[in-house]
Amino acid sequence: MRLSRRAILMGVAMAGLALAPGTLAAPASAATGRDITLAAGHCIRVTATIPLRSASGGIAVNPRTSTVYAAGFHLVFVISEQTDTVVAAIPVGRGASAVAVNPKTNTIYVTNNRDATVSVINGRTRTVTATIPVGRDPNGVAVNPNTNTAYVTSVLSDTVSVISGQTNTVVATIPVGADAGGIAADPRTNTVYVAVAEGDKVSVINGQTNRVVATIPMSIAPTAIAVNPTTNTVYAPFGLNGKGDVAVINGQTNTIVATIPVGALPDGVAVNPAADIVYVANQEGFTSLNGTVSVINGQTNKRLATIPVGVGPAGVAADPKTNTAYVANAATQGSPNSVSVLGPCPG
């Protein structure tokens, strides 16, 4: 079995971190209620911490139904945005890792990396309606709701599987390079962006032709990727040896236009296009150390705040309707798994 270069980089970075005395953070719930000012008249805080039985880091939100979906290895937990509680747990395949939602069809896609499949869930009935074979070790999924198409990266097959949402079949397989991980789709331009660890690059796919049309070089392997379709801007976090940054990519020119420092070991990214805010989940350190979320102003490319969350934040999703972000804390070694909810301050 080939060990992915991304896993190697994460291991090197973890080994390179040293914990100073007294840096062990309090449980995630301790951060609840702490107001953090972003700008004049705007404030954010951890408004809730939702416990999970298990978590792998995959998380997505359907703003139309006010529902959050979090992967938990062989389950997908359904969370109500109204009550911040788990209302259902849906059995899927082994090694459920990444989650994406098509809000137009109320369909959820979950990658099962141990089974090399994708589970398709009906959001209304909360049942699996199809299981689709894809490449080995599927580790990322994205959806273009305008074309009703899902895209799945396979770390060990070095490909992207293109899935028709109408037929639930793979209609194309695109080579992108070794250790393809994070993936994002821009529905306005019908463009797909893939974080590829081997070669330290972002592959750009034309959604109409299903071909790689550009390659954006990175200084270090990107760990995740997100896109703001309103501004045609792409965000790719990367990190090594206790440092973390986010590359800001112009979607029109496919060039890096800025680099923003964030926390150590950034492992997830999401965009609120309505507010032009970017959230980056930072693992920060060993499994006993709480992680953080960096909040970035998309207009100025400046970090506005760093918010403590739970242990091992590996994924983040944003709801532009409520200006709320959900962080999947995929802790290990006895620490609690949870979802941190980042919302506007009351009042």
KAJO-V151369 format. One record per backbone hydrogen bond with DSSP energy under -1.0 kcal/mol. CO is the residue of the C=O (numbers start at 1). NH is the residue of the N-H. E is the energy in kcal/mol with one decimal. If there is no record, write none. Layout:
BEGIN
co: <CO/CO>
nh: <NH/NH>
e: <E/E>
END
This chain:
BEGIN
co: <4/5/6/7/8/9/10/11/12/14/20/27/28/29/31/36/39/42/42/43/44/45/46/48/50/58/60/62/62/66/67/68/69/70/71/72/73/74/75/76/77/78/78/79/80/85/88/90/94/95/96/98/100/102/102/106/107/108/109/110/111/112/112/116/117/118/119/120/120/121/122/127/130/132/136/137/140/142/144/148/149/150/151/152/153/154/155/158/158/159/160/161/162/162/163/164/169/172/174/178/179/182/184/186/186/190/191/192/193/194/195/196/197/200/201/202/203/204/204/205/206/211/214/216/226/228/228/232/233/234/235/236/237/238/240/244/245/246/247/248/248/249/250/255/258/260/264/265/268/270/272/272/276/277/278/279/280/281/281/282/283/286/291/292/293/294/295/295/296/297/302/305/307/310/312/315/317/319/319/324/325/326/327/328/329/329/332/337/338/339/340/341/341/342/343>
nh: <8/9/10/11/12/13/14/15/16/17/23/30/31/32/34/44/42/38/39/345/36/343/33/341/339/71/69/66/67/81/62/79/60/77/56/74/96/92/72/90/70/87/88/68/84/80/78/76/114/113/73/111/109/106/107/123/102/121/100/119/97/116/117/134/112/132/110/129/130/108/126/122/120/118/156/155/153/151/149/165/144/163/142/161/139/158/179/176/177/154/174/152/171/172/150/168/164/162/160/198/197/195/193/190/191/207/186/205/184/203/181/201/200/218/196/216/194/213/214/192/210/206/204/202/235/232/233/251/228/249/226/247/223/245/243/262/238/260/236/257/258/234/254/250/248/246/284/283/281/279/276/277/298/272/296/270/294/267/268/292/285/289/309/282/307/280/304/305/278/301/297/295/293/291/330/328/326/323/324/319/342/317/340/314/331/338/335/52/329/50/327/47/48/325/45>
e: <-1.9/-2.7/-2.5/-2.1/-2.5/-2.5/-2.4/-2.2/-1.5/-1.1/-1.5/-1.7/-1.9/-1.1/-1.8/-2.6/-2.6/-1.8/-1.1/-1.2/-2.4/-2.4/-2.0/-2.9/-2.1/-2.5/-3.2/-1.1/-1.6/-2.5/-3.1/-3.1/-2.1/-3.2/-2.0/-2.2/-4.6/-2.2/-3.3/-2.9/-2.2/-3.1/-1.2/-2.7/-2.0/-2.4/-3.0/-1.9/-1.5/-2.2/-1.2/-2.0/-3.0/-1.3/-1.6/-2.8/-3.0/-3.0/-2.0/-2.7/-2.8/-1.3/-1.5/-2.3/-3.0/-2.8/-2.2/-2.9/-1.1/-2.4/-2.3/-2.7/-2.9/-1.9/-1.4/-2.4/-1.9/-3.0/-1.7/-2.8/-2.9/-3.2/-2.1/-3.0/-1.7/-1.5/-1.3/-2.1/-1.3/-2.2/-2.9/-2.2/-2.9/-1.1/-2.5/-2.2/-2.5/-3.0/-2.0/-1.7/-2.1/-3.0/-3.1/-1.5/-1.4/-2.8/-3.3/-3.2/-2.2/-2.3/-3.0/-2.2/-2.1/-3.3/-2.6/-3.0/-2.5/-2.7/-1.2/-2.4/-2.3/-2.7/-2.8/-2.1/-3.1/-1.4/-1.6/-2.6/-3.2/-3.2/-1.8/-2.7/-2.5/-2.9/-1.1/-2.4/-2.7/-2.5/-2.3/-3.0/-1.1/-2.6/-2.4/-2.9/-3.0/-1.9/-2.6/-2.7/-2.3/-2.9/-1.4/-1.7/-3.0/-3.2/-2.9/-2.2/-2.6/-3.0/-1.0/-1.9/-1.8/-2.2/-2.4/-3.2/-2.8/-2.2/-3.4/-1.3/-2.4/-2.1/-2.9/-2.8/-2.0/-3.1/-2.4/-2.4/-3.1/-1.1/-1.5/-3.2/-3.1/-2.2/-2.3/-2.5/-1.4/-1.5/-1.5/-2.2/-3.2/-3.0/-2.6/-2.4/-1.0/-2.7/-2.2>
END
